[in-house]
Amino acid sequence: LTERDVDAELEAVRAHATLLRDTGAEVMVYGEVGHMPERALDVPLSARRPLDPSAFAAYGERLTRFADALKRDYGLGLAYHHHLMTVAETFPEVEAVMAATGPSVGLLLDTGHAAAGGFDYARLIGAFGPRINHIHLKDVRADVMADVRVRGLSFNEGVLAGMFTIPGDGSVDFGPVARFLADSDYSGWLLIEAEQDPAKAPPAPTVQRAFDFVTDRILKPAYGAPA
């Protein structure tokens, strides 16, 4: 939506939105891939193209109309995904998107992309808690993340180097997520993520460790009982 109109965007997502509706999904995750450099995940993180601050108002207006149409036509909420290499990587950029959009634009809280983007995800909870409608739980190895930026690596190179990991294996504090769940009426998904080299992190045992951590350190503190 940084580069095309609402009707074109709706047509582009029609098949996916239909699938989500027909399978009973409640939200559609939406990440802005417009305004990105060519081969964005394979160029240095420093090559990201920020959106001009003056463009957020018009962008937010289009995004709101898009979200309104998703709800009207498919019954889906929009979960806006802040993400490295996009126009919503830093906290001020996420703040600008939220300020420029209406309540139909929800926020996907991604613990890992917040840390990788240079800010504490708890700031998103404090500022936009009622608009959070989807959660990705991911950790960051701060030393690896810093090295990735110093060496001018790309997103994909950073993933293979291990900048991301499962909850509990990095530097992110997941206490604020547990408190958010305990104090709010959030009833959406908690999605465990850990983009890593599977040769270094075999998926099955890695996911089991992540599940155990989330159960013990997030779900039990939040709800007072095992998952």
KOLKOLTI-628317 format. One record per residue: x, y, z of N, C-alpha, C in turn; residue in one letter; residue number from 1. Coordinates in Angstrom, 3 decimals. Layout:
REM KOLKOLTI-628317
       n_c1       n_c2       n_c3      ca_c1      ca_c2      ca_c3       c_c1       c_c2       c_c3   r     k
          X          Y          Z          X          Y          Z          X          Y          Z   a   NUM
...
//
This chain:
REM KOLKOLTI-628317
       n_c1       n_c2       n_c3      ca_c1      ca_c2      ca_c3       c_c1       c_c2       c_c3   r     k
      0.809     -1.217      0.000      0.000      0.000      0.000      0.842      1.268      0.000   l     1
      2.154      1.137      0.132      2.998      2.313     -0.080      3.093      2.638     -1.557   t     2
      2.751      1.649     -2.416      2.965      1.828     -3.849      1.737      1.566     -4.705   e     3
      0.675      1.019     -4.163     -0.514      0.791     -4.978     -1.773      1.101     -4.185   r     4
     -2.895      1.182     -4.913     -4.121      1.628     -4.266     -4.830      0.468     -3.570   d     5
     -5.879      0.817     -2.839     -6.573     -0.166     -2.015     -7.209     -1.261     -2.860   v     6
     -7.834     -0.895     -3.964     -8.484     -1.901     -4.807     -7.480     -2.920     -5.334   d     7
     -6.320     -2.450     -5.754     -5.292     -3.366     -6.256     -4.783     -4.279     -5.147   a     8
     -4.651     -3.742     -3.951     -4.182     -4.556     -2.830     -5.224     -5.602     -2.447   e     9
     -6.482     -5.225     -2.467     -7.541     -6.182     -2.159     -7.570     -7.319     -3.172   l    10
     -7.365     -6.996     -4.427     -7.322     -8.036     -5.450     -6.117     -8.950     -5.232   e    11
     -4.995     -8.374     -4.827     -3.781     -9.164     -4.613     -3.941    -10.166     -3.475   a    12
     -4.742     -9.827     -2.469     -4.891    -10.723     -1.309     -6.176    -11.541     -1.362   v    13
     -6.942    -11.411     -2.433     -8.275    -12.031     -2.481     -8.226    -13.534     -2.205   r    14
     -7.353    -14.261     -2.883     -7.302    -15.714     -2.702     -6.886    -16.073     -1.275   a    15
     -5.913    -15.360     -0.752     -5.436    -15.652      0.608     -6.499    -15.308      1.645   h    16
     -7.140    -14.153      1.474     -8.178    -13.754      2.422     -9.350    -14.730      2.395   a    17
     -9.676    -15.215      1.211    -10.751    -16.202      1.088    -10.390    -17.486      1.824   t    18
     -9.152    -17.934      1.657     -8.691    -19.131      2.356     -8.753    -18.940      3.866   l    19
     -8.293    -17.798      4.343     -8.337    -17.536      5.783     -9.771    -17.543      6.300   l    20
    -10.653    -16.869      5.586    -12.064    -16.840      5.994    -12.646    -18.247      6.038   r    21
    -12.380    -19.037      4.986    -12.983    -20.357      4.880    -12.425    -21.350      5.896   d    22
    -11.248    -21.076      6.431    -10.666    -21.963      7.445    -10.908    -21.457      8.862   t    23
    -11.684    -20.387      8.989    -12.067    -19.905     10.306    -11.080    -18.980     10.979   g    24
    -10.117    -18.467     10.234     -9.156    -17.533     10.822     -9.857    -16.235     11.207   a    25
     -9.288    -15.546     12.177     -9.867    -14.291     12.640     -9.064    -13.070     12.216   e    26
     -7.789    -13.268     11.897     -6.956    -12.142     11.476     -6.138    -12.526     10.252   v    27
     -5.727    -11.513      9.513     -4.757    -11.691      8.445     -3.510    -10.896      8.799   m    28
     -2.379    -11.567      8.866     -1.115    -10.875      9.113     -0.744    -10.090      7.864   v    29
     -0.401     -8.818      8.070     -0.090     -7.948      6.935      1.239     -7.248      7.184   y    30
      2.208     -7.531      6.332      3.494     -6.847      6.393      3.690     -6.025      5.136   g    31
      4.130     -4.802      5.288      4.311     -3.906      4.145      5.608     -4.243      3.410   e    32
      5.472     -4.779      2.198      6.661     -5.121      1.410      6.929     -4.108      0.304   v    33
      6.044     -3.115      0.173      6.335     -2.025     -0.745      7.436     -1.148     -0.177   g    34
      8.034     -0.364     -1.019      9.074      0.587     -0.617     10.320     -0.117     -0.076   h    35
     10.490     -1.373     -0.419     11.676     -2.110      0.021     12.697     -2.153     -1.110   m    36
     13.980     -2.235     -0.782     14.982     -2.365     -1.841     14.833     -3.697     -2.562   p    37
     15.325     -3.766     -3.780     15.284     -5.014     -4.527     16.038     -6.097     -3.759   e    38
     15.461     -7.308     -3.739     16.047     -8.434     -3.000     16.332     -8.020     -1.564   r    39
     15.312     -7.484     -0.918     15.474     -6.820      0.380     16.077     -7.706      1.459   a    40
     15.829     -9.000      1.406     16.339     -9.877      2.455     17.769    -10.335      2.198   l    41
     18.315     -9.922      1.052     19.672    -10.327      0.695     20.625     -9.155      0.546   d    42
     20.214     -7.980      0.965     21.092     -6.810      0.973     21.352     -6.430      2.431   v    43
     22.391     -5.653      2.709     22.676     -5.290      4.102     21.474     -4.648      4.788   p    44
     21.317     -4.918      6.074     20.216     -4.319      6.825     20.235     -2.800      6.727   l    45
     21.415     -2.234      6.561     21.543     -0.778      6.463     20.987     -0.219      5.164   s    46
     20.655     -1.098      4.204     20.121     -0.642      2.919     18.610     -0.426      2.955   a    47
     18.004     -0.604      4.108     16.558     -0.374      4.234     16.192      1.030      3.778   r    48
     15.005      1.155      3.197     14.523      2.445      2.708     13.387      2.938      3.606   r    49
     13.650      3.823      4.551     12.581      4.358      5.402     11.574      5.154      4.578   p    50
     10.346      5.189      5.051      9.311      5.992      4.415      9.452      7.433      4.874   l    51
      9.310      8.359      3.941      9.367      9.772      4.309      8.267     10.065      5.333   d    52
      8.589     10.753      6.418      7.576     11.032      7.451      6.309     11.677      6.908   p    53
      6.437     12.458      5.853      5.266     13.134      5.288      4.320     12.173      4.580   s    54
      4.771     10.934      4.323      3.959      9.977      3.574      3.091      9.108      4.470   a    55
      3.303      9.156      5.779      2.565      8.252      6.662      1.069      8.547      6.707   f    56
      0.679      9.794      6.600     -0.748     10.128      6.683     -1.527      9.471      5.554   a    57
     -1.058      9.624      4.320     -1.746      9.022      3.180     -1.656      7.501      3.232   a    58
     -0.513      6.994      3.635     -0.348      5.547      3.771     -1.328      4.994      4.806   y    59
     -1.443      5.666      5.927     -2.356      5.220      6.969     -3.805      5.253      6.530   g    60
     -4.157      6.235      5.719     -5.529      6.323      5.219     -5.837      5.138      4.317   e    61
     -4.903      4.778      3.430     -5.101      3.616      2.559     -5.142      2.328      3.380   r    62
     -4.271      2.232      4.355     -4.221      1.037      5.190     -5.518      0.857      5.977   l    63
     -6.089      1.942      6.444     -7.350      1.870      7.180     -8.482      1.420      6.272   t    64
     -8.545      1.964      5.067     -9.597      1.537      4.132     -9.424      0.070      3.756   r    65
     -8.196     -0.367      3.622     -7.909     -1.770      3.326     -8.382     -2.663      4.481   f    66
     -8.070     -2.274      5.707     -8.491     -3.050      6.877    -10.010     -3.071      7.006   a    67
    -10.645     -1.944      6.746    -12.109     -1.888      6.794    -12.718     -2.874      5.798   d    68
    -12.135     -2.946      4.601    -12.646     -3.847      3.568    -12.418     -5.309      3.940   a    69
    -11.286     -5.612      4.543    -11.038     -6.986      4.985    -12.089     -7.435      5.994   l    70
    -12.417     -6.562      6.913    -13.425     -6.900      7.919    -14.805     -7.029      7.278   k    71
    -15.129     -6.105      6.403    -16.447     -6.110      5.764    -16.634     -7.314      4.840   r    72
    -15.636     -7.613      4.026    -15.783     -8.626      2.986    -15.416    -10.037      3.441   d    73
    -14.542    -10.133      4.437    -14.047    -11.457      4.837    -14.177    -11.741      6.335   y    74
    -14.578    -10.756      7.103    -14.663    -10.943      8.542    -13.314    -11.064      9.222   g    75
    -12.268    -10.539      8.593    -10.911    -10.662      9.109    -10.414     -9.354      9.697   l    76
     -9.778     -9.437     10.857     -9.056     -8.298     11.376     -7.691     -8.227     10.724   g    77
     -7.149     -7.042     10.604     -5.809     -6.871     10.053     -4.811     -6.779     11.196   l    78
     -3.783     -7.620     11.151     -2.711     -7.603     12.151     -1.456     -7.069     11.476   a    79
     -1.146     -5.809     11.738     -0.026     -5.149     11.054      1.293     -5.587     11.676   y    80
      2.176     -6.120     10.830      3.428     -6.726     11.295      4.602     -5.754     11.140   h    81
      5.067     -5.207     12.272      6.321     -4.453     12.236      7.450     -5.456     12.014   h    82
      8.450     -5.090     11.190      9.399     -6.096     10.702     10.656     -5.411     10.205   h    83
     11.793     -6.060     10.415     13.035     -5.549      9.851     12.913     -5.360      8.339   l    84
     13.559     -4.336      7.828     13.648     -4.004      6.404     12.365     -3.415      5.825   m    85
     11.349     -3.189      6.649     10.116     -2.575      6.162     10.037     -1.126      6.619   t    86
      8.944     -0.471      6.265      8.748      0.925      6.666      8.347      1.045      8.134   v    87
      8.162     -0.085      8.803      7.817     -0.087     10.235      8.800     -0.978     10.975   a    88
     10.056     -0.533     11.043     11.103     -1.286     11.738     11.369     -0.737     13.131   e    89
     11.366      0.581     13.275     11.688      1.229     14.542     10.413      1.602     15.300   t    90
     10.570      1.896     16.593      9.392      2.284     17.365      8.734      3.547     16.817   f    91
      9.474      4.622     16.487      8.802      5.800     15.929      8.034      5.496     14.649   p    92
      8.528      4.553     13.846      7.811      4.200     12.618      6.531      3.435     12.923   e    93
      6.589      2.492     13.850      5.362      1.792     14.248      4.371      2.790     14.840   v    94
      4.878      3.691     15.646      4.044      4.730     16.248      3.384      5.575     15.170   e    95
      4.124      5.896     14.116      3.574      6.701     13.024      2.468      5.952     12.288   a    96
      2.655      4.654     12.065      1.621      3.855     11.410      0.362      3.809     12.262   v    97
      0.515      3.546     13.541     -0.639      3.464     14.423     -1.360      4.804     14.536   m    98
     -0.599      5.889     14.567     -1.214      7.215     14.673     -1.979      7.584     13.413   a    99
     -1.548      7.053     12.277     -2.152      7.422     10.996     -3.303      6.516     10.601   a   100
     -3.583      5.486     11.392     -4.613      4.516     11.037     -5.738      4.496     12.056   t   101
     -6.875      3.964     11.611     -8.024      3.833     12.488     -7.999      2.537     13.267   g   102
     -8.996      2.318     14.116     -9.019      1.146     15.002     -9.132     -0.187     14.278   p   103
     -9.524     -0.184     13.008     -9.597     -1.448     12.271     -8.221     -2.019     11.972   s   104
     -7.187     -1.200     12.092     -5.812     -1.674     11.891     -5.264     -2.139     13.235   v   105
     -5.195     -3.457     13.403     -4.623     -4.012     14.616     -3.112     -4.111     14.503   g   106
     -2.480     -4.483     15.604     -1.025     -4.565     15.643     -0.583     -5.976     15.995   l   107
      0.305     -6.514     15.181      0.963     -7.767     15.504      2.181     -7.433     16.359   l   108
      2.206     -7.928     17.573      3.338     -7.716     18.470      4.373     -8.801     18.214   l   109
      5.546     -8.408     17.739      6.627     -9.355     17.478      7.796     -9.019     18.399   d   110
      8.019     -9.862     19.402      9.051     -9.576     20.397     10.440     -9.530     19.779   t   111
     10.701    -10.401     18.823     12.014    -10.464     18.206     12.291     -9.323     17.266   g   112
     11.323     -8.972     16.432     11.540     -7.873     15.492     11.613     -6.533     16.213   h   113
     10.952     -6.419     17.353     11.114     -5.202     18.147     12.553     -5.083     18.634   a   114
     13.065     -6.138     19.256     14.438     -6.107     19.759     15.435     -5.882     18.632   a   115
     15.228     -6.561     17.512     16.134     -6.396     16.376     16.034     -4.997     15.781   a   116
     14.861     -4.379     15.924     14.661     -3.021     15.439     15.130     -1.956     16.407   g   117
     15.667     -2.378     17.547     16.291     -1.440     18.466     15.418     -0.915     19.584   g   118
     14.298     -1.587     19.890     13.450     -1.092     20.974     12.824     -2.238     21.757   f   119
     12.346     -1.903     22.936     11.715     -2.856     23.844     10.255     -3.030     23.435   d   120
      9.856     -4.261     23.158      8.480     -4.504     22.727      7.461     -4.068     23.766   y   121
      7.871     -3.974     25.041      6.939     -3.536     26.081      6.410     -2.137     25.796   a   122
      7.159     -1.348     25.040      6.677     -0.018     24.651      5.438     -0.130     23.763   r   123
      5.385     -1.153     22.936      4.208     -1.359     22.093      3.003     -1.743     22.939   l   124
      3.230     -2.578     23.940      2.133     -2.947     24.837      1.607     -1.713     25.552   i   125
      2.511     -0.890     26.051      2.090      0.306     26.770      1.354      1.296     25.903   g   126
      1.786      1.431     24.664      1.195      2.440     23.782     -0.029      1.935     23.031   a   127
     -0.031      0.658     22.651     -1.070      0.162     21.741     -1.696     -1.154     22.195   f   128
     -1.626     -1.456     23.482     -2.129     -2.730     23.977     -3.496     -3.136     23.459   g   129
     -4.495     -2.243     23.494     -5.827     -2.633     23.031     -5.899     -2.981     21.544   p   130
     -4.900     -2.567     20.762     -4.923     -2.847     19.325     -4.119     -4.093     18.952   r   131
     -3.466     -4.709     19.919     -2.700     -5.921     19.637     -3.663     -7.081     19.413   i   132
     -3.597     -7.698     18.230     -4.515     -8.792     17.911     -3.809    -10.054     17.413   n   133
     -2.489    -10.080     17.518     -1.723    -11.271     17.155     -0.340    -11.109     17.781   h   134
      0.283    -12.218     18.198      1.579    -12.135     18.873      2.537    -13.181     18.321   i   135
      3.733    -12.732     17.964      4.825    -13.624     17.589      5.879    -13.596     18.694   h   136
      6.212    -14.748     19.213      7.207    -14.878     20.279      8.524    -15.357     19.679   l   137
      9.495    -14.482     19.683     10.804    -14.788     19.125     11.852    -14.103     19.983   k   138
     13.008    -14.729     20.130     14.093    -14.155     20.911     15.193    -13.666     19.973   d   139
     16.091    -12.862     20.524     17.217    -12.310     19.767     18.498    -12.531     20.557   v   140
     19.519    -12.999     19.870     20.855    -13.056     20.467     21.503    -11.697     20.235   r   141
     21.556    -10.887     21.273     21.971     -9.493     21.118     23.381     -9.364     20.564   a   142
     24.281    -10.241     20.985     25.652    -10.148     20.489     25.738    -10.470     19.006   d   143
     24.971    -11.459     18.570     24.958    -11.809     17.148     24.299    -10.697     16.337   v   144
     23.201    -10.148     16.861     22.507     -9.059     16.171     23.437     -7.875     15.967   m   145
     24.190     -7.519     16.993     25.127     -6.400     16.881     26.201     -6.696     15.845   a   146
     26.684     -7.928     15.823     27.716     -8.314     14.859     27.180     -8.275     13.433   d   147
     25.929     -8.684     13.256     25.301     -8.648     11.931     25.283     -7.227     11.389   v   148
     24.939     -6.281     12.234     24.891     -4.885     11.785     26.303     -4.334     11.540   r   149
     27.235     -4.647     12.414     28.610     -4.157     12.242     29.216     -4.695     10.950   v   150
     28.939     -5.942     10.643     29.525     -6.573      9.456     28.745     -6.288      8.183   r   151
     27.624     -5.587      8.290     26.844     -5.252      7.111     26.178     -6.445      6.464   g   152
     25.718     -7.391      7.277     25.078     -8.584      6.743     23.621     -8.314      6.381   l   153
     23.073     -9.206      5.580     21.669     -9.123      5.186     20.786     -9.830      6.208   s   154
     19.476     -9.697      6.022     18.522    -10.395      6.887     18.762    -11.899      6.831   f   155
     18.825    -12.445      5.619     19.003    -13.887      5.496     20.337    -14.349      6.068   n   156
     21.389    -13.569      5.863     22.681    -13.921      6.457     22.611    -13.861      7.978   e   157
     21.877    -12.887      8.490     21.709    -12.783      9.932     20.965    -13.966     10.512   g   158
     19.940    -14.429      9.800     19.197    -15.606     10.248     20.129    -16.812     10.333   v   159
     20.919    -17.025      9.291     21.836    -18.162      9.289     22.924    -18.020     10.350   l   160
     23.269    -16.773     10.676     24.275    -16.533     11.714     23.718    -16.734     13.114   a   161
     22.382    -16.760     13.232     21.761    -17.018     14.526     21.304    -15.788     15.280   g   162
     20.954    -14.709     14.558     20.504    -13.507     15.279     19.164    -13.743     15.974   m   163
     18.335    -14.628     15.426     17.070    -14.983     16.055     17.177    -16.364     16.700   f   164
     16.369    -16.584     17.712     16.302    -17.896     18.343     14.954    -18.041     19.046   t   165
     14.745    -19.190     19.653     13.475    -19.451     20.327     13.405    -18.680     21.644   i   166
     12.204    -18.413     22.134     12.060    -17.753     23.429     12.847    -18.477     24.518   p   167
     13.603    -17.686     25.269     14.390    -18.243     26.356     15.843    -18.465     26.031   g   168
     16.208    -18.376     24.756     17.591    -18.610     24.349     18.358    -17.325     24.057   d   169
     17.719    -16.177     24.232     18.371    -14.923     23.887     18.262    -13.896     24.992   g   170
     18.174    -12.641     24.589     18.238    -11.527     25.542     16.894    -10.866     25.820   s   171
     15.830    -11.330     25.192     14.513    -10.710     25.355     13.880    -11.145     26.674   v   172
     13.288    -10.199     27.383     12.548    -10.466     28.620     11.086    -10.691     28.263   d   173
     10.565    -11.872     28.547      9.190    -12.188     28.178      8.193    -11.924     29.301   f   174
      8.660    -11.353     30.397      7.755    -11.001     31.480      6.636    -10.068     31.063   g   175
      6.917     -9.023     30.268      5.839     -8.124     29.855      4.735     -8.814     29.060   p   176
      5.072     -9.845     28.284      4.034    -10.583     27.561      3.120    -11.286     28.551   v   177
      3.712    -11.945     29.536      2.905    -12.640     30.545      1.987    -11.666     31.272   a   178
      2.508    -10.503     31.620      1.679     -9.509     32.319      0.586     -8.972     31.412   r   179
      0.896     -8.789     30.137     -0.120     -8.328     29.189     -1.257     -9.337     29.091   f   180
     -0.920    -10.608     28.990     -1.955    -11.639     28.906     -2.797    -11.680     30.170   l   181
     -2.155    -11.500     31.319     -2.878    -11.549     32.589     -3.801    -10.356     32.772   a   182
     -3.383     -9.203     32.256     -4.099     -7.958     32.541     -5.059     -7.525     31.442   d   183
     -5.064     -8.223     30.315     -5.899     -7.806     29.188     -6.887     -8.912     28.841   s   184
     -7.735     -8.629     27.859     -8.672     -9.648     27.389     -8.191    -10.273     26.084   d   185
     -6.890    -10.224     25.835     -6.337    -10.811     24.614     -6.678    -12.294     24.541   y   186
     -7.194    -12.728     23.395     -7.571    -14.129     23.228     -7.075    -14.689     21.902   s   187
     -6.090    -14.020     21.301     -5.569    -14.464     20.015     -4.456    -15.487     20.162   g   188
     -3.738    -15.654     19.074     -2.674    -16.649     19.011     -1.387    -16.134     19.649   w   189
     -0.608    -17.087     20.184      0.793    -16.885     20.543      1.589    -17.810     19.629   l   190
      2.283    -17.240     18.683      2.987    -18.031     17.677      4.482    -18.045     17.985   l   191
      5.032    -19.211     18.218      6.467    -19.343     18.470      7.206    -19.292     17.142   i   192
      8.206    -18.429     17.073      9.023    -18.306     15.871     10.499    -18.396     16.245   e   193
     11.302    -18.820     15.294     12.752    -18.821     15.506     13.431    -19.107     14.176   a   194
     13.453    -18.110     13.296     14.151    -18.308     12.032     15.614    -18.626     12.330   e   195
     16.020    -19.851     12.032     17.383    -20.294     12.300     17.810    -21.289     11.234   q   196
     19.079    -21.595     11.220     19.617    -22.643     10.366     19.212    -23.988     10.967   d   197
     18.368    -24.771     10.273     17.913    -26.042     10.852     19.042    -27.037     11.083   p   198
     20.170    -26.839     10.408     21.314    -27.719     10.650     21.908    -27.468     12.030   a   199
     21.729    -26.252     12.540     22.239    -25.908     13.866     21.170    -26.063     14.947   k   200
     19.922    -25.926     14.553     18.809    -26.001     15.506     17.759    -26.963     14.957   a   201
     17.932    -28.269     15.169     16.964    -29.253     14.667     15.547    -28.885     15.102   p   202
     14.607    -28.812     14.167     13.288    -28.246     14.469     12.529    -28.900     15.619   p   203
     12.423    -30.235     15.637     11.556    -30.874     16.638     12.004    -30.600     18.076   a   204
     13.242    -30.881     18.458     13.634    -30.591     19.845     13.681    -29.103     20.149   p   205
     13.978    -28.303     19.134     14.020    -26.853     19.342     12.636    -26.319     19.669   t   206
     11.644    -26.777     18.922     10.271    -26.339     19.169      9.785    -26.832     20.530   v   207
     10.166    -28.032     20.916      9.753    -28.547     22.222     10.322    -27.696     23.348   q   208
     11.589    -27.294     23.230     12.180    -26.428     24.253     11.454    -25.089     24.306   r   209
     11.092    -24.579     23.129     10.364    -23.310     23.086      9.002    -23.445     23.748   a   210
      8.306    -24.536     23.455      6.987    -24.760     24.048      7.088    -24.853     25.565   f   211
      8.094    -25.559     26.042      8.267    -25.700     27.491      8.528    -24.339     28.139   d   212
      9.361    -23.520     27.502      9.662    -22.196     28.054      8.411    -21.323     28.073   f   213
      7.682    -21.311     26.966      6.480    -20.476     26.893      5.455    -20.926     27.930   v   214
      5.319    -22.232     28.102      4.386    -22.749     29.107      4.783    -22.312     30.513   t   215
      6.053    -22.495     30.845      6.516    -22.234     32.210      6.679    -20.753     32.523   d   216
      7.114    -19.955     31.536      7.500    -18.574     31.811      6.496    -17.539     31.327   r   217
      5.535    -17.970     30.499      4.528    -17.020     30.011      3.121    -17.466     30.399   i   218
      2.740    -18.681     30.010      1.358    -19.115     30.238      1.045    -19.329     31.716   l   219
      1.927    -19.999     32.433      1.661    -20.221     33.862      1.622    -18.916     34.652   k   220
      2.578    -18.002     34.470      2.466    -16.720     35.177      1.224    -15.927     34.788   p   221
      0.816    -16.051     33.514     -0.331    -15.270     33.055     -1.651    -15.835     33.551   a   222
     -1.780    -17.158     33.510     -3.074    -17.778     33.769     -3.096    -18.654     35.017   y   223
     -1.927    -18.895     35.614     -1.874    -19.635     36.861     -2.122    -21.115     36.748   g   224
     -2.003    -21.662     35.528     -2.227    -23.090     35.344     -1.441    -23.540     34.129   a   225
     -1.127    -24.840     34.041     -0.438    -25.345     32.854     -1.277    -25.140     31.610   p   226
     -0.615    -25.061     30.454     -1.330    -24.919     29.182     -2.129    -26.181     28.899   a   227
//
